[in-house]
């Protein structure tokens, strides 16, 4: 279709402009709605959620004179001399050697940059998502091969597992793992959360991989067999690589869902990003700013995963397509 045959609605640049105007209008609508709320916004506190300055002070324990002996600082009182512990070169002295100080005066101080609660929660979310993703792939591959196995008992085990896991909510499974499995085997709540996420998404991953494997032409198995390649080798070196390529968009989608659903582990007191958000709201009474920030952090993670997935798709397409 030539450019002259295109309608105005199909024009790419015009389409971008219309979409931009639409989102500006939506944003302005929410801005007006927020302006009419009886709510005091506290955006100035947001940077402290990520990084903040902590001041550490050393106070005088007695009245006396500040003295320096053999590289160590002391307070020399009328009856006793006390060493000032933990005072090193990183501190800034508020008094000079020889000055008189009084008990509870601040002798020295220093400022340290500390990691805020949002970054701490983000680290926990990334860790639990990473380990759960590894477990998801392992379970998914094993169960998919069991479902395709010629042994009926393996098919039955895989079918029941997939039916049970996909038929019950993730939140319920997290509770079951934490209150039953974790107590029986004395597992840490972090491990319980990883297992719950990995087993839940492993069932979905198994079905994705099973469908991708079955989409590969059966003639490739026959060709591999004619060349003296065993079924195991054919599956490992020929079928599975192609199945992963075909299933890549869905696999990326499952990983994005895993990251988002990892927020549910906050119900078993794992201090992930969502639980940190709840704690910040409880302490600051700033629900809107806090949850907007938390949502944007999750969005940045999932957007990065989407970008990686698109890059992998393009690279595979350049190497000969997705099949």
N, C-alpha and C positions, 0 to 999 in steps of 0.2 A: 504494500500500500504506500503510495507516494504521499509526500507531505501535503499536497493540495487536496487529497482525498480524506485527510484527517479532520475530524470535527475539532472545535475549540476545546472540548473537554478532554481530548486525547493529547493536547499539546503538553509536552513534558514541563517546560519552564512555567507555563501558566498553571499547570497542576500543582507544582511546588509552591507557587505564590498563593493559590487558593487554600492549600493545606496550611500554610503559614498563617494566613489571615484567620482561618478557622481556630487554630490553637491560640492565637493571640486573643481572639474573642472569648474563648473558653477561660483563658487565664484571667482576663479582665473581669469576667463574670464572677469567678471565685474571689478575686481581689475585692470587688464590691461587697460580696457576701461576707467576707472576713472583716471588712471595714465596719460593717453594721453590727458585728458581734460585740457583746460586752466582755471583751477579753483583752488582757494586757499581754502583748507579744514580747518575748524575751530573747530575741535573736542574738543579742550580745553575749549570752551565756553559751552559745553553741560551740565556739572554739575550745572551751574548757572541756567539752566532752571528748575531744581528741587529744589535746596536749594542754598541760597547765604547769604553772610555776609553783613549786612548793618551797617555802622558806623554813629553814631549820635554824633554830636559835639555841645557843648555849648560855644558860643563866648561871649567875654566881650563887654558890651554895652557902657562902658565909660572907660576913663583912671583912674586908682586908685590902691589901695592896697587891696589885698584879705584878708578878715577878717572873723572870725567865732564867731557868737554870738548866744547863746542859741540853738546850734545845727543847725543853718542856716548860709549859706554863703552870704557875702555881698561884694560889691565893694565900697570902701570908697574913694571918690574923694575929690577934694579941695572944691567943693561947695555943693556936695550932696552925699548921700549914697544910693546905689541901691541893692535890694535883687536879688540874682541869683536864679531864679525860675527853677523848674524841676530838680534841682541838688540833686540827692540822692546817696545812698551808691552803687548803681549799676554802677555809673560813676567812671572813673579813672581820678584823678586830674592831670593836667599837671603842676600846680604850687603849692607851699607850702603856708600855711597861713603866711601872712606878706610880700609876694613877691609883687613887683610892676608889674602891667600888663597894657597893652595898649588896646585901643578899637579895636575890631575885632580879638584879640588874642583868640586862642582856650584854654578855661579854663579847660574843661573836655571832655572826649569822652568815648563811649562804643560801643561794637560790638554786634549786635543781629542777630541770625539766622532767616531768613525769608523764607517762603514757596515760591518757584519759580512759574512762570506762568504755567508751564506744570502740576504741582500738583494741582494748583487752577482750571485749565481747566478740569483735570481728575475728580475732585470732582463734578463739575457741570455736567459732562457727566454721572457719576455714579448716581447722584440724578435724573436727567431727565430720565435715562434708568430705574431706579428702579420704579419710580411712573408710567411711561408709561407701564412697564411690569405688574404692578398690574391692571391698567386700561385695558390692553390687555386681561388678564385672565377673568376679570369680564365681559367684552363685549363678549369675545369669548364663554363663557359658556352660557350666556343669549341668544345670537343670535343662537347658535347651537341648544338649546332647542326650540327656536322659529321655526327654520327650520324643526324640527322633530315634531312640534306640529300638532294636528289634526284640529286646527283652521286655516282656509285658510288665514285670514287677517294677522295672525302672520307670516305665511309662506311667504306671499307676501312682507311684510315689511322687513323681513330678506333677501329675495332674491334680492330685489332692493338695499338694503344697501350693500350687498356683491358685487353685480355687479358694482355699482358706485365706491366703494372704490378700488376694485381690478383692475378696468378698467382705473383709472387715476393715474398719477405719484404722489409719495409722496411729491416731491418738490412743485408741484402745490397745493396740499392740505395744506401744511404748509403755503404757501402764502395766500390761501383763509382764513384759520383760523386766521392768524395774521392781515390781512388787513380788513377782514369783520367781522368775529365772535368776535375777540378780541376787535374791535372798538365798536361794538354794545353793548357788555356786559361789556366793560371796563376791560378786562382781562389783566393780566400781560403777557409779552411775554414768560416767562417760562411756565406758565399754558397753553398758546396757543400751545407751542411746545409739551408739554406732551399730550394734547388732540389730536393733529394731529397724533403723533406717536401711541398713544393708539388706536384711532379709525381705523387707517390704518392697524395695525397689528392685531387688534381685528377681522377684516374680515377674514384674513388668519387663525387665531386661531379658529374661528368658524367652518370653513370648515374642519380643521384638527380634531377637536373634534367631529364634526358630523360624519365624516367617521369612527372614532374610536368607537363611540357609536353604529353605525349601524353594526360594525363588531362583536359586542357581540351577542351571540346566543339568539334569541328571546325566546327560551324556558326558559331562566332564569327569564323573566318577568312572564311567565305563572307559573313557580314554586313559585315565590314570591307571586303571586296573590292567589295561592292555600293555602299558609301559612297565608293568611290574611294580607299581607303587601301591603300597598297602592302603587300606581304608583310613587308618589313623593318619598316615602321612598325607594322604590326599585331603583329608579334612583340615589338617593343620596348615599345610603349605598352599593349598589351592582354593578350597571352599571357604574357610573362615576369613581369609583376607578379603575376598570378594564380598562376603556377607557383611563384614564390618563397613566396607565402603558404601554398600547400598543402604545400610541402616544408620549411617552416620548422622543425618539430620535428626532422626528420632532419638538416637543415643544422646546427642547434645541436649535435646529437649528434656530427656529424662534426668540428665545431670543438673539442668537448670531447676527442674522440679524438686530434685533432692536438696539442693541448696536452700530453696525457699521453704520446703517442708521441714528442714532441720530446725526451724524456729520452734517446732512443737516440742523439742526436747527441753525447752524451758520449763515445762510443767513438772519435770522431775528434778528441778533445782540445779540444772546445769547452767552456768553463767555464760550463756551465749549472747548474741547480739539482741535478741528479743527480750531476754530476762534483764539485761542491762537497761534496755529501754523502759521496762516496767519499774525498775529501781530508780531511774532518773525521774520518772513521772511522780513516783511516790515522794521523792525528796524535794523536788523543785516545783511541783504543781504546774508543769509546762507540758501538757500532753500533746498539743498540736505541733510545736517545734520539735519535740523529741521524736514523735512517730514519723514526721516528715523526714528527719535526718536518717532515722533507721531505714525507712523505705528507700531513700536515695542510696544508702550504702549497699543494701541488697540489690538494687537496680544496677549499681556499678559492677558488682560481682557477676550477675547474670548477663549483663551486656558484654563483659569481657569473655565469658564462655561462648556467647553467640558469635562474637568476632573470631575467636579461635576456630569455632566450628565452620564458619564461612571460609576462613583461610584454608582450612584442611580440604574442604570441598573443592575450592578452586585449584589447589595444588594437585589433588587427585584427578580433576578433570583435565588438567594439562598433561597428565601422564597417561591419558588414554580413556578418560571417562570414568563413571562411577560403577560400571559393570565389569 
